[in-house]
Amino acid sequence: MWPARERAASALDLAQEAGAAGEAAYARTVLGLVVAYAGQPAVGAEHLRTAIGELEGLGRPEDLLYAHLYLSEALRLVGDFE
């Protein structure tokens, strides 16, 4: 799972450097899910919350939907069921 984390982090860096806000938010979404499954669900949830904030207003409803779904999974892994 760590290669996935490295690739998602690299994609996030590249998208941010290019000024591609939507792609950066998507990369952060993937990074959040990977981090959550790699044993740090609270850290993953923070990435996902950030991604949700970035995606709002970008006109990418599918990416926003996935970010919310992945956040719910990260919160499940933490044990937060509210």
DARA-V500493 format. One record per pair of residues at least 24 apart in sequence whose ideal C-beta (glycine too) atoms are under 6 Angstrom apart, sorted by the first residue. I is the first residue (numbers start at 1). J is the second residue. Records with the same first field share a line. If there is no record, write none. Layout:
I = J / J
This chain:
1 = 38
4 = 34
5 = 34 / 38
8 = 34
22 = 58 / 60
25 = 51 / 54 / 55
26 = 63
29 = 67
33 = 70
36 = 74 / 77
41 = 74 / 77 / 78
42 = 78
44 = 74
45 = 74 / 75
48 = 74
